[in-house]
């Protein structure tokens, strides 16, 4: 199951961004006294009582619309109701209850979602001022008074949020199930691919970008192997996102990547690798996910001798950080090479789970050092004492050395290449952890 999503809803300038920044522990949202300065929906991962969740700052006025504030607030509330697991409805104690608060409160009452009423800008400890009690008229139950600026009441509010998370947030899928996130920009053919795999139209397919609004899990078995395909909403460039609902969909797409064992990155053959494709692939890479680059709509490309290999070369050049990923050319429409995808999913999932003994790793390190001397700086040379594997998914190696400053990126890349040359690790990133160890120890 994805991390719970908590959305903060409220009219402009009630202190949503200040609250968001306080909880996130860093200044992420722009905070000013001018209503509507939060220009985008901003989100961050937060941990409370050993539980991770995604917190969304929903912002105020949208910059790309002439809609009135109330219309925007209603849309925020609608999106929060649709997407969030828990909603914090923030109001301003100093302004008192407004008509806007009443209307949004009425919408939230009808939602089948946990709503927590947070009365902000109560800046003194002790009994809350009498005027806050008017917010009981919103019909949302008990309120929690807070001060986003001074950090008062934050623990109580986060405890209330925590209480509304599902008791069991584990997945129903066993260890033998490979979770596959199908990601890519809108209209690249993600839903069409899943429909072709399933042999039925379970996922809505449309030529309108962004038709898939949320991540959809589909269980599938083939040749005694078990899979869950996660079809995500198309990830679009921020400058192109005018529909607020897509901002929430993007968050679900990112969480789908985090849940996955394997990411299938769909590239539109007609568009080639775009800047947005690079960002999507980069997110999978940064999260240490095994990945396959799938070039869809290959049937629509005019071909001559060498077209496929030339295209593959271009893809890997543009995704220079992901040259380990296999590239598959398919047509989701005709089914061309779609079945080959299962073979690759199984392969890269196994590669990401590969374990190498410490003895074999240190034989490799000694050979690598003999071929290429470690770098030195001002007469001091990097010494590598030994390497051991600390984890899988992605394969993670701890290298014990004399001085982290001497480990150049180029030599780290060299060691990675030697690992891949000897053991494969195709389709998965490799992670190194550097540990300093003195000669005596």
Secondary structure, 3 states (H helix, E strand, C coil): CCCEEEEEECCCCCCHHHHHHHHHCCCCCCCCCCCCCCCCCEEEEEEECCEEEEEEECCCCCCCCCCCHHHHHHHHHHHHHHHCCEEEEEEECCCCCCHHHHHHHHHHHHCCCEEEEEEECCCCCCCCCHHHHHHHHHCCCCEEECECCCCECHHHHHHHHHHCCCCCCCCCCCCCEEEEEEECCCCCCHHHHHHHHHCCCCCCCCCCCCCCCCCEEEEEEECCEEEEEEECCCCCCHHHCCCHHHHHHHHHHHHHHHHCCEEEEEEECCCCCCHHHHHHHHHHHHCCCEEEEEEECHHHCCCCCCHHHHHHHHHHHHCHHHCCCEEEECECCCCECCCHHHHHHHHHHHHHCCCCCHHHHHHHHHHHHHHCCCCEECCEECCEEEEEEEECCCEEEEEEECCHHHCCHHHHHHHHHHHHHHHCCCCCCEEEEEEECCCCC
